[in-house]
Amino acid sequence: MLFYLFFIVLTLVELALFLMILRFFKRLQKSEQLLTELQSNQESILDKLALNAGLEKELMRSFAERQAELIKLDQGLEEKAAGLNKLLAQAEQVMRSPQFLREIILTGQRRGQTPGQLAKSTGLSVDEVELILSQN
């Protein structure tokens, strides 16, 4: 009878070990699934990081192109401003020339403007305007 009791205890111990091993393998299987899921998530994150890096490079390239374009436009604007300043200086010289002032005064007189109005528009004194009118 001791033999049967020993045999029953041994069988129960083996059954308990078997259940523990079965439980261990189930946990191991869950751990493997979790690890596989984490690896796939990691690959997804790495793909997204690579995409973001590519977008950042494209953005920086585009920014550099825009900066170069703005520099060219700024240089063009400066050249045009210098040209316009030169034209303004020439126009002022022409406007201050006696012949041009004389033409403005004579044209104004033909339109019926008074010597006071002509003096105001040309920047000359009334006496100078009247002198020019008397020479005509």
Secondary structure, 3 states (H helix, E strand, C coil): CHHHHHHHHHHHHHHHHHHHHHHHHHHHHHHHHHHHHHHHHHHHHHHHHHHHHHHHHHHHHHHHHHHHHHHHHHHHHHHHHHHHHHHHHHHHHHHCCHHHHHHHHHHHHHCCCCHHHHHHHHCCCHHHHHHHHHHC
